[in-house]
Amino acid sequence: MAVSIVAVTKGFGPDAVRAAAASGVATIGENYAQELLSKRSAIEESGLAVHFIGQLQRNKVRAIADVVGLWETVDRAALADELARRAPGARLLVQLDASGQPGKGGCPPGDVPALVEHCRRRDLAVEGLMTVGPTGASPEQVRPAFRMCRRLADELGLTTVSMGMSDDFEVAVEEGSTEVRVGTALFGRRP
Ligand SMILES: *Cc1c(COP(=O)(O)O)cnc(C)c1O
């Protein structure tokens, strides 16, 4: 099973975007709308695809809708509604809260099927699930969250499973990740 890499350029300037493109990576990840817009020309020149991986506020959708190729953090119906309005047919992942840690966003597991349905009724293209592992946990402590995410995606017939960051991508891949989001391991510590 091939695992794709999203090079997370958040915290770095346009140089990181160009470095990612030069290294052969096809996709970058960004967390913040303003920061993403500040790198817009470098992104457009590079031809890289952009995945939005930060917690998304409804009022930011419109500003970045024409730069973002995949929305990875859709975790509530109101956000889906805004995407349907500002980015009709948008490709997205539903973000699963697999660990119950506050401050990370994500939809509780029991609510995911209904949210997927809701997105589809709005003609949005739900391609998979995304999750962020619990922080401060050992690799073996993050494993159950990743396993749950993969199982839920399988149950829903979804093929993309975005999970794993610099500290936990190995476990994520063992548990069936199809996309890892890696920043620090590629670019070093964020300034
Ligand atoms: C910052 C971030 C990453 C990358 O984290 P690293 O530890 O630097 O690899 C991946 N996913 C999300 C959602 C992030 O916010």
PDBQT file of the ligand as one rigid body, heavy atoms in Angstrom, charges set to zero:
ROOT
HETATM    1  C1  LIG A 201       1.784  20.722  12.492  1.00  0.00    +0.000 C 
HETATM    2  C2  LIG A 201       0.978  19.564  12.043  1.00  0.00    +0.000 A 
HETATM    3  C3  LIG A 201       1.579  18.447  11.438  1.00  0.00    +0.000 A 
HETATM    4  C4  LIG A 201       3.083  18.279  11.301  1.00  0.00    +0.000 C 
HETATM    5  O1  LIG A 201       3.654  18.073  12.566  1.00  0.00    +0.000 OA
HETATM    6  P1  LIG A 201       5.186  17.637  12.725  1.00  0.00    +0.000 P 
HETATM    7  O2  LIG A 201       5.255  17.116  14.110  1.00  0.00    +0.000 OA
HETATM    8  O3  LIG A 201       6.005  18.863  12.533  1.00  0.00    +0.000 OA
HETATM    9  O4  LIG A 201       5.487  16.603  11.705  1.00  0.00    +0.000 OA
HETATM   10  C5  LIG A 201       0.747  17.437  10.975  1.00  0.00    +0.000 A 
HETATM   11  N1  LIG A 201      -0.587  17.505  11.104  1.00  0.00    +0.000 NA
HETATM   12  C6  LIG A 201      -1.193  18.558  11.687  1.00  0.00    +0.000 A 
HETATM   13  C7  LIG A 201      -2.664  18.560  11.800  1.00  0.00    +0.000 C 
HETATM   14  C8  LIG A 201      -0.432  19.608  12.181  1.00  0.00    +0.000 A 
HETATM   15  O5  LIG A 201      -1.057  20.631  12.802  1.00  0.00    +0.000 OA
ENDROOT
TORSDOF 0
